[in-house]
Amino acid sequence: MENKIWFITGISSGLGKALAEAVLEKGDFVVGTFRHGAQVEAFNAQYPGRALGLRLDVTSDGDIERALETIRSRFGRLDVLVNNAGFGFAGAIEEAGTEEVREVFEANFFGALRITQAALPLFRGQRSGHIVQVSSHGGFKAFPGFGIYNATKFALEGFSEALAAEVSPLGIRVTIVEPGPFRTGFAGTSFRQARNRIEDYQPTAGAFRERMKAVDGKQEGDPHKAARAILQVVQSENPPLRLPLGKIAVASLTAKLESVRQDVETTRELALSAVYE
């Protein structure tokens, strides 16, 4: 079988780096993106003929168009797209400034949306392909102090769930990956916080910020094992729409499902009363 061509955004560290390494170890070809030219040069020198590093800012339409044109012209096809680039953001809803919110949405939501849209013509022409959206357990269940980040990932999951139904008849698959806490730079260098602080939110949003600092480097998740799990799903005959990763992710999704079920049962009669006789 011919080796797959993967396009993975944000492979300089964390899950993206671990996934790129796992894909290369399997023998597939990686087109991976970095924010800085020096990183691109080092990557291309390390994997000549086996991978291609590109400089890409996911908030730049021009960068996105150039990256997809490079893939089209050099390979003529794309087998797997992984939208991994993005960053974390902590702060109570009231603490978050409009510009801060826009920046998180531009990277985590609009970047993934635009790259997905740019890759779809290639996938449709092939009548094949797999889109992997790296979300979070926080894309399914929200947490105090994490609401803006949650909102970006809820939005990512919303369009991806609809997309999965739209492209399934065309032979294209979609999987939403929902990691819990993993030992990456997510809670460290790539993590932003609201500049504004309101004392009333110290027991909720403030406590969340402290927890994130405390667990950095001690998270349960192994990014290399997560990469192998993603590889397994991409290779499977019937990949799931959602792939939670880690014990905490499974617990979060289960708790959210139970909470929704309880609300539906509690309000069932009231809900059913709101219709014409």
C-alpha positions in Angstrom: 0.0 0.0 0.0 1.2 3.5 -0.9 2.5 5.6 2.0 0.1 8.3 3.2 0.7 12.0 3.0 -0.1 13.7 6.3 -0.5 17.5 6.8 -0.1 18.3 10.5 -0.2 21.8 11.9 1.8 22.9 14.9 4.5 20.1 15.1 7.2 22.1 17.0 6.2 20.5 20.4 3.7 18.5 22.3 1.1 16.3 20.7 1.9 17.6 17.2 5.5 16.7 17.5 4.8 13.3 18.9 2.3 12.6 16.2 4.7 13.7 13.4 7.4 11.4 14.9 4.9 8.4 15.0 3.8 9.0 11.4 7.4 9.2 10.2 8.3 6.0 12.2 5.4 4.3 10.4 7.0 5.3 7.1 4.4 7.8 6.0 5.2 11.3 4.7 4.7 14.3 7.0 4.1 17.9 5.8 4.3 19.7 9.1 4.0 23.4 10.1 6.0 25.7 12.3 5.8 29.3 13.3 9.5 30.1 12.7 11.8 29.7 9.7 14.7 28.3 11.8 12.4 25.5 13.0 11.5 24.7 9.3 15.1 24.5 8.3 16.1 22.2 11.2 13.2 19.9 10.5 13.9 19.6 6.8 17.6 18.9 7.5 16.6 16.2 9.9 14.2 14.4 7.6 15.3 14.9 4.0 13.0 13.1 1.6 10.8 11.9 4.4 9.1 15.1 5.4 8.5 18.7 4.5 8.5 21.5 7.0 6.5 24.7 6.1 6.3 28.0 7.9 2.6 28.7 8.6 0.6 31.0 10.9 -2.9 29.5 11.1 -4.3 33.0 11.3 -2.9 33.9 7.8 -5.1 33.1 4.8 -2.0 33.6 2.6 0.0 31.1 4.5 -2.8 28.6 4.4 -3.3 29.0 0.6 0.4 28.6 0.0 0.7 25.5 2.1 -2.2 23.7 0.3 -0.9 24.8 -3.1 2.5 23.3 -2.1 0.8 20.0 -1.2 -1.2 20.0 -4.4 1.7 20.7 -6.7 4.3 18.4 -5.0 2.1 15.4 -4.2 -1.2 15.8 -6.0 -3.0 14.4 -3.1 -3.6 14.5 0.7 -4.6 11.5 2.9 -4.8 12.9 6.4 -5.2 16.5 7.7 -4.5 17.1 11.4 -5.6 20.5 12.7 -3.5 20.6 15.9 -2.1 24.2 16.1 -3.6 26.4 18.8 -3.2 27.5 22.4 -4.8 27.5 25.8 -6.4 30.5 27.5 -7.5 30.9 31.2 -9.7 33.5 32.7 -13.2 34.1 33.9 -15.7 35.1 31.2 -16.0 38.7 32.7 -12.2 39.0 32.9 -11.6 38.2 29.2 -11.0 41.2 27.0 -12.6 41.2 23.5 -9.2 41.3 21.7 -7.9 38.4 23.8 -11.0 36.4 22.9 -10.7 37.2 19.2 -7.0 36.0 19.3 -8.0 32.6 20.8 -10.8 32.1 18.3 -8.6 33.1 15.4 -6.1 30.4 16.2 -8.2 27.6 17.7 -11.4 28.0 15.6 -11.0 30.1 12.5 -7.5 28.7 11.7 -8.8 25.1 11.8 -11.9 26.1 9.9 -10.0 27.8 7.1 -7.4 25.0 6.7 -10.3 22.4 6.6 -12.1 24.4 3.9 -8.8 24.8 1.9 -8.1 21.0 2.1 -11.7 19.9 1.2 -11.4 20.4 -2.6 -8.5 18.0 -2.6 -10.3 15.4 -0.5 -13.5 15.7 -2.6 -11.5 15.3 -5.8 -10.0 12.1 -4.4 -13.2 10.9 -2.8 -11.1 9.9 0.2 -9.2 11.4 3.1 -9.4 11.8 6.9 -9.7 15.0 8.8 -8.5 14.9 12.4 -9.5 17.9 14.6 -7.6 18.2 17.8 -10.1 19.5 20.3 -10.0 18.8 24.0 -12.1 17.2 26.7 -12.8 20.9 27.3 -14.5 20.9 23.8 -17.3 18.7 25.3 -17.4 19.8 28.9 -16.8 23.4 30.1 -14.8 24.3 33.3 -14.9 27.6 35.3 -11.9 29.7 34.4 -11.6 28.0 31.0 -14.8 29.3 29.3 -13.2 31.1 26.4 -11.0 28.2 25.4 -14.0 25.9 25.9 -16.0 28.1 23.5 -13.4 27.8 20.8 -13.3 24.0 21.0 -17.1 23.7 21.3 -17.3 25.7 18.1 -14.6 23.4 16.5 -16.6 20.4 17.5 -19.9 21.9 16.2 -18.7 22.5 12.7 -16.8 19.2 12.6 -19.8 17.1 13.7 -21.8 18.7 10.8 -18.9 18.3 8.4 -18.6 14.6 9.2 -22.2 14.1 8.0 -21.6 16.3 4.9 -18.5 14.5 3.7 -19.2 10.9 4.7 -21.1 10.2 1.4 -17.9 11.5 -0.4 -15.6 8.9 1.2 -14.1 11.5 3.7 -13.9 10.8 7.4 -13.7 13.1 10.3 -12.5 12.4 13.8 -12.5 14.8 16.8 -9.7 14.1 19.2 -10.5 15.1 22.8 -7.3 14.8 25.0 -7.4 15.4 28.7 -4.3 16.9 30.4 -1.1 15.7 28.7 2.5 16.4 29.4 3.1 18.9 26.7 3.8 22.7 26.7 0.1 23.4 26.8 0.0 24.5 30.4 3.3 26.2 30.2 4.8 28.3 27.3 1.7 28.1 25.0 -0.8 29.0 27.7 -2.2 32.5 27.9 -4.2 34.2 30.7 -6.6 37.0 30.8 -4.8 40.3 31.7 -7.7 41.5 33.8 -8.3 39.9 37.3 -11.4 40.2 39.3 -11.2 39.2 43.0 -14.7 37.7 43.1 -13.6 35.0 40.7 -10.6 33.9 42.7 -12.4 30.8 44.1 -13.3 29.6 40.6 -11.3 31.0 37.7 -8.4 31.8 40.1 -8.4 28.3 41.5 -8.4 26.9 37.9 -5.3 29.0 37.0 -3.5 27.8 40.1 -4.4 24.2 39.3 -3.0 24.6 35.7 0.3 25.9 37.1 0.5 23.1 39.7 0.0 20.2 37.2 2.3 21.5 34.5 4.8 18.7 33.9 2.8 16.2 36.0 -0.2 15.6 33.7 -1.4 12.0 33.3 -1.3 11.9 29.5 1.7 10.6 27.5 1.8 12.4 24.1 3.6 9.4 22.4 0.8 7.0 23.5 -1.8 9.6 22.3 0.0 9.7 18.9 -0.2 5.9 18.6 -3.9 6.0 19.5 -4.6 8.6 16.7 -2.6 6.5 14.2 -4.7 3.5 15.1 -7.9 5.4 14.6 -6.8 6.7 11.2 -5.9 3.2 10.1 -9.2 1.7 11.3 -12.0 0.7 9.0 -14.7 2.5 10.9 -13.1 5.4 12.8 -15.2 7.1 15.6 -16.4 10.6 15.4 -14.9 11.3 18.8 -11.8 10.0 20.4 -11.3 11.0 24.1 -7.7 10.4 25.3 -6.8 9.7 28.9 -8.6 8.8 32.1 -9.6 12.4 32.8 -11.0 12.9 29.3 -13.2 9.7 29.7 -14.4 10.9 33.1 -15.2 14.4 31.8 -17.2 13.2 28.8 -19.0 10.6 31.0 -19.9 13.3 33.6 -21.2 15.7 30.9 -23.4 13.0 29.3 -24.8 12.1 32.7 -25.5 15.8 33.5 -27.3 16.3 30.2 -29.3 13.1 30.8 -30.4 14.2 34.2 -31.5 17.6 32.9 -33.5 16.0 30.1 -35.2 13.7 32.6 -35.9 16.4 35.1 -37.4 18.8 32.6 -39.1 16.3 30.3 -42.7 17.2 31.1 -42.0 20.9 30.9 -40.1 20.5 27.6 -42.9 18.5 26.0 -45.5 21.0 27.2 -44.0 23.7 24.9 -45.7 22.6 21.7 -49.0 23.3 19.9 -51.8 20.9 20.9 
